[in-house]
Amino acid sequence: MTYGATIEDARTPAKAKAQLLRVSRLRKSYATPQGPVAVLRGVDLTLESGESMALMGESGSGKSTLLHLIGGLDTAEAGEILIDGADATRLSDAGRAALRRETLAVVFQQFNLIPSLTVRANVAFQARLAGRFDPAWTDELIRRLKLENLLERYPEQLSGGQQQRAAIGRALAVRPRLLLADEPTGNLDEATADEFMALALDVVAATGCGFLMVTHSERLAAKLQRQVRLSAGVIDRP
Ligand SMILES: Nc1ncnc2c1ncn2[C@@H]1O[C@H](COP(=O)(O)OP(=O)(O)OP(=O)(O)O)[C@@H](O)[C@H]1O
């Protein structure tokens, strides 16, 4: 696929599904004053290319912890995270950084926009770093996320919802192999949340990426192909 195409041009015939993500027996505890608390107690999860999945579960059940581990932002005590067949838990720091740059895009609850860059530069930032900046695609994202009139502003000049839209644009501009999102619509009104979901699912269909999204919303979860629930440190079997 060329990255010089808009999303409609980029739609490719359905490819055979390939396993993009396999999480096996993943364990993670946190130290607390009362001793270690096991949050993930042997999580198993698979996601194929072109597949979308909602990760649900009660507050404190470990959803963000799992996403952080998959995204290479924290390390597990035991278990495997295979991304495109490579074990992310055994990569060097440099290998993990390359994986984050070239394969993954992450939308977190905290937007992590770069304060010294305008919205325009923030949206393009990760795509430029990965050598995948595509002006036509970026323009389409800017239009669909209604960022046109905010492009020259800095993050501190934006509302929470506007920052969230810019962070979503930055993640999608990369056209990642694996899109991870932790409550990405938490600061958005219902119409904008729906627009994000439609956009993310368009990206999944057009590029065959995998999409794993943490949400508390049954309504949004129902828009994704699969729904799984984290409970007592493991994924409930559907
Ligand atoms: N750095 C940390 N140190 C100690 N405990 C932590 C740390 N981070 C998370 N926890 C604990 O681990 C558990 C899981 O947290 P996590 O943020 O993964 O849950 P969550 O399912 O994403 O919750 P929510 O839906 O409220 O965002 C919680 O009990 C939390 O208090």
The ligand as an ORCA input file, in Angstrom:
! r2SCAN-3c Opt
* xyz 0 1
  N       1.742      2.659     39.553
  C       0.883      1.997     40.332
  N       1.229      1.639     41.596
  C       0.383      0.935     42.391
  N      -0.836      0.532     41.978
  C      -1.228      0.849     40.741
  C      -0.407      1.604     39.857
  N      -1.076      1.762     38.671
  C      -2.253      1.154     38.841
  N      -2.361      0.609     40.071
  C      -3.494     -0.179     40.601
  O      -3.705     -1.263     39.728
  C      -5.103     -1.500     39.540
  C      -5.445     -1.448     38.062
  O      -5.306     -0.111     37.577
  P      -5.670      0.263     36.088
  O      -5.438      1.735     35.918
  O      -4.959     -0.634     35.151
  O      -7.244     -0.066     36.045
  P      -8.354      0.280     34.969
  O      -9.138     -0.970     34.754
  O      -7.730      0.893     33.762
  O      -9.230      1.352     35.748
  P     -10.170      2.561     35.233
  O     -11.306      1.941     34.497
  O     -10.606      3.209     36.523
  O      -9.310      3.481     34.374
  C      -5.821     -0.461     40.397
  O      -6.191     -1.069     41.615
  C      -4.780      0.615     40.604
  O      -4.992      1.250     41.843
*
